[in-house]
Amino acid sequence: MLSGARAELKEDSTSQRYVNLSRDILFRANYSISVQKLAQQLFITPAHLHYVFKQVIGISPKQYITERRMELGKSLLADGMPPTEVAKVLKYSDYVMFYRAFIKQYGIPPTAYHAGEDA
């Protein structure tokens, strides 16, 4: 049996590995994967994935996915990609879903950001 400090260190190390693996999987999937599917790929429960993310980076996996997805969308828009194409690349079910998520994150529509307005 591990002592308290060693058990905590082992848990932290394992948690960090889960987060690192999650980041890699999400990056390769353009941040377009559900928490459920991500947990399945890591062979852990969604509840444990939530715990690990909160412990290691302080936010839920859903928040992490949304923030990275929006950052990627913002970057693609800044590079000149049309908003409707960005929504497709990020695998939103339709443009309206991307539009709403972008406004919620940045306070302006993706079309305005694409046109050069700062978010």
Disulfide bonds with the S-S distance in Angstrom:
none
